[in-house]
Every structure is written in structure tokens, then in C-alpha cells.
Amino acid sequence: MENQYAVWVGIDWADKKNVYAVQVAGSERVKIGSFIQTPVGIDEWVQSLRKLAKGGKVAIALEQKKGALIFALMKYDFIVLFPLNPNSFAKYREVWAPSGAKDDPTDASFILDMLVHHHKKLIAWVPEPVEVRLLQRLTEQRVKVVHNLKRVGNRLTSTLKEYFPEVLEIFSTISRTIVCEFLLVYPTLEIAKNASEQELHSFFRSHSSGSAKLTAKRIAIIKNAAPLTTDFAVISSNALLVKGLARELKVLNQTIAEFQTEIEKIYCSLPDSKIFDSLPSAGEVSAPRLLAAMGTDRSKFNSAEELACFLGIAPVVERSGSQCWIHTRYKCSKPLKQAFVEWTFLSLRSSYWAEELYKKIRAKGKAHSVAIRAIAFKWIRIIFRCWKDRTTYCEVNYLKALKKAGSPLTSAQLQLAV
């Protein structure tokens, strides 16, 4: 392993200028320098490493798993990247600098030292195929847009409660595009009440808002409503804010739709999509997120337990003396954990054994979150085996396997499934 790399590099990255420490294999001399965070600056520095390596591999460690620098470095085939966990490096630095003293050249040297002396315990970053990485980024960014949609929707709800609460009664989901269109046309109760019934009927019909009975109910709410306040200052200012929030929600809904279109296109092109399509209640949102979380590199995880720890589903056991306690895993990828937990809850709708297990856990007095995590842990073992073997999941076959093993989960459910 020591002879695999011709040059070792530790980088303390920054927004504008990165400090590095370089050591040639077989030499004790460490060179400290810096390069500018621009495409030209990065390329010039990398070419100097290429000359220094003389055709060999260059190992680079840095506290970054994604970002401009690591994206720029990954295009060079002679560079092997070792992303470091910031918390792990902070502990390592604390060992040699207990005073807490910190500066960029020293940190670069510590990163280099960690790489040179502990590279066998570090994991080199092996990028997934471009299609998988695109799916990972699309699903991650879609979640961020959805969170933003919820944030704006919550703000719109709180604003409407101050002067126009009838909208919350008319529409069950505030973030829908039809709500945005309605508020842009009727930003106040007074404007909505002044509209004729024919005009309101035409609006709801043009937006395919539901049955005639539902439309009539909505119009009745508007016509029979009494104003919450008549204060012009409150109504006028809130109406202006509501129109702005409505426009923002429309753009976010459109963005989510565009993301979903791209996600579906990439997801369907991947061979592993059939595995995740076979999972109960996966659907067009959860299935791509699960595939993105797992990736396609079968060598990345050697066991279901490793996968459960990576996803943050497996609990953490701590022991000290005669004491032992268990708690949830905090240091993990929150988006990946969220993807599995949310889908696990959805799987209760169409998975017999998952629903039965949920009932049994809840009957013992355990919380909903505890039951979901327990089922998620079991699902991970199932998905891991399907993923490793490249086989699809079959609920009936799994229930038969449970019955053969004498599992109590199949007592009532198997008769319905088989």
C-alpha cells in the first residue's frame, strides 16, 4: 500500500485559497503551499503534482465529501481522494494540539500526517457511475426544494390565519398550485365575496378542483363567511405578502415537477430500478431515493449491518464499566436515514408482515418511531440481500419463508397473501 502512491497530499480547503502539505513517497520532507480556488488555479496546481508523481498515483486527503474542490479534483484519473470526517479529524488534531491552536498550514500538515500514517484505515472515494451520481444529487436537491415548499406553505398558513382563514377551510393542502392561483386572483375575502358564483364556478372548473358538490361547498363557505378583521392595514399588508408567497409556491411546485421528471428519466434507465420498484409502496418518489442511497457498487457494503450503520438505522451501543446503554445513531446522513424511515412507514400500507410487526411492537407500549426503526432495520436486511443478488422482492415468497421458519408474523397475514 505504501508503494501504491507516489505523492501524499493533505489539503485544508477554504472558499478562496486552499493550503496544502505535500510529501513525496520515501521522503520525510514536507512542502507547504497554497493555490487559488479557481478552475485555472486548481488545474495548474494539479499539473505540478502530476510532474512530481512522475506517472504515479497521488493520494489527497481533505475534509470534504462534496463541493467545488472535490468536484474539480475527481476528473483527474491519477488522483485518489480520501474524504475525511470533520469530527474525526478534529479529534486527531486535538491529540497533537491540545491547546486548541489552529491555523491553515498546521491543519494541512495534520491532514497529511493522518493520511500517511493511517491510510489503511481510511476509505478511498470511489465515485459511482455518472447516472447514479446524478440521481443522488437530483433526489437530494428535490428533498431540499420540498422542505422549502413546506417552509413557505407554513408561512402562508400563518399569514392567512391573520385575515383570511377561510382559504384553509376551502383547501386541505395549502401548497397546491390551485391555492396559489386562487390567492393571486382573490387575495382577500372581500374580493372573493364580490365575485359572482358563476365566476367562482368557472375558476374551480378550469382548475379541475373536484366534483360539483365540492365546488358548491367551497363557494358557500366564501359567500357565508364573515370577515375576521376589517383593519385595512392588516388586510392590505397581508394580501400583498400572500400574493408574493403564492408566486413563490408556484415556482417551487414547478421546480419539484421538473426534478421529478429528470429523476424518473434517470431512474428508469438504471438496471437496479426493478429491484426498488418491487418494494411495497415504494412509488415514484421513494424508489429513486432508495436506489440513490444504496448506489450500485456492491463492494461498498459487506453486510446488512454495515448498511444499517451507514444509513443511521442501526442503534449505537455504549459501554462503560458495568453500565450499558443504547441510543439512536446521530452521526449519519440525515437525508438517507429520512428516505428509509419515510418509506418504511409507507410500506405498512401494503406489506402484511410489516404491518403485523408494527402492531406487535406498538402493543408492547413502544413509541411509533421505535416501531418504524425496528421495521426499517428488518427491511434493510431484506433489501441488502435483494441488492446483492440483483433479485426483486416478492411479498408472497417472503411470507412463505417466514411461515417455514415458524415466524408468528404469518399467523393471520399469510392466509390473506397466499
Protein Blocks (a to p, Z undefined) as FASTA:
>chain_A
ZZmpmbdcdddddfkbccdddddehiabdcdddddddfklmmmmmmmmmmmnnopacddd
dddfbdjklmmmmmpmkbccddddfklmmmmmmmmmmnopacfklmmmmmmmmmmmmmmm
pccdddddfklmmmmmmmmmmmmmmmmmmmmmmmmmmmmmmmmmmlmmmpmblkbmklmm
mmmmmmcfklmmmpcfklmmmmmmmnonacfklmmmmmmmmmmpccfbfcfklmmmmmmm
mmmmmmmmmmmmmmmmmmmmmmmmmmmmpmklmmmmmpghkbjmlmmmmmmmnomalklp
gbfklmmmmnomaccdddehjbccddddfbdcfklmmmmmmmmmmmmmmpmklmmmmmmm
mmnopafklmmmmmmmmmmmmmmmmmmnopacdfklmmmmmmmnopaklmmmmmmmZZ
